[in-house]
Amino acid sequence: MRLSDLQHKDIVNVLDGKKVGNIIDININMDGNMNSLIVEKSKFFVSMFSTKDEIEIKWEQIEKIGEDVILVKLSI
């Protein structure tokens, strides 16, 4: 799977059903394995108390990668 394939998928938090945002980058370790996704927060997910526009989703937080959606478990 390519990064461009992942960038077209919606990222949804399974804990509340809200769209988290869009993938803008990935973090890869020295062995070539993906550590995490860097996601630009959607306007619905942004908190007025948060100043960060992006969030890092660790590989362990990814529940399922589907055809149209990536399901993640975030407790934010």
C-alpha positions as CSV (number, residue, x, y, z in Angstrom):
1,M,0.0,0.0,0.0
2,R,1.3,3.5,-0.9
3,L,1.0,6.7,1.1
4,S,-1.1,8.2,-1.6
5,D,-3.6,5.3,-1.1
6,L,-3.8,6.0,2.6
7,Q,-4.2,9.8,2.1
8,H,-7.6,9.3,0.4
9,K,-9.1,7.4,3.4
10,D,-11.1,9.1,6.2
11,I,-9.7,8.5,9.7
12,V,-12.4,7.8,12.2
13,N,-12.1,7.4,16.0
14,V,-14.0,4.3,17.1
15,L,-14.6,5.7,20.6
16,D,-16.8,8.6,19.4
17,G,-17.4,8.0,15.7
18,K,-15.9,11.4,14.7
19,K,-13.6,12.0,11.8
20,V,-10.2,12.8,13.1
21,G,-8.6,14.3,10.0
22,N,-6.5,13.7,6.9
23,I,-3.1,12.0,6.7
24,I,-0.4,14.5,5.8
25,D,2.7,12.3,6.5
26,I,3.9,9.1,8.0
27,N,6.7,8.3,10.5
28,I,9.0,5.4,9.4
29,N,11.7,3.8,11.6
30,M,15.2,2.8,10.4
31,D,14.0,-0.7,9.5
32,G,11.5,0.7,7.1
33,N,8.4,-0.1,9.2
34,M,5.7,2.5,9.8
35,N,5.6,3.9,13.4
36,S,2.8,6.4,13.1
37,L,0.6,8.5,11.0
38,I,0.7,12.3,11.1
39,V,-2.8,13.6,10.7
40,E,-4.0,17.2,10.1
41,K,-7.0,17.6,12.5
42,S,-10.4,18.1,10.9
43,K,-12.3,21.3,11.9
44,F,-14.8,19.2,13.9
45,F,-12.0,17.5,15.9
46,V,-10.1,20.7,16.9
47,S,-10.4,21.7,20.5
48,M,-10.4,25.4,21.5
49,F,-7.9,24.4,24.2
50,S,-5.5,22.8,21.7
51,T,-2.9,24.8,19.7
52,K,-1.7,21.8,17.6
53,D,-3.0,21.5,14.1
54,E,-1.8,17.9,13.7
55,I,-1.9,14.7,15.7
56,E,0.3,11.7,15.7
57,I,-1.5,8.3,15.6
58,K,0.8,5.4,16.7
59,W,0.6,2.1,14.8
60,E,-0.8,0.4,17.9
61,Q,-3.8,2.8,17.9
62,I,-4.9,1.7,14.4
63,E,-7.8,-0.8,14.8
64,K,-8.5,-1.5,11.1
65,I,-7.6,-0.2,7.6
66,G,-10.6,-0.6,5.3
67,E,-11.3,0.2,1.7
68,D,-12.5,3.8,2.5
69,V,-11.8,4.3,6.2
70,I,-9.0,3.9,8.8
71,L,-10.4,3.2,12.2
72,V,-8.3,4.3,15.2
73,K,-8.8,4.3,18.9
74,L,-8.0,7.7,20.4
75,S,-8.9,8.9,23.9
76,I,-8.5,12.6,23.4
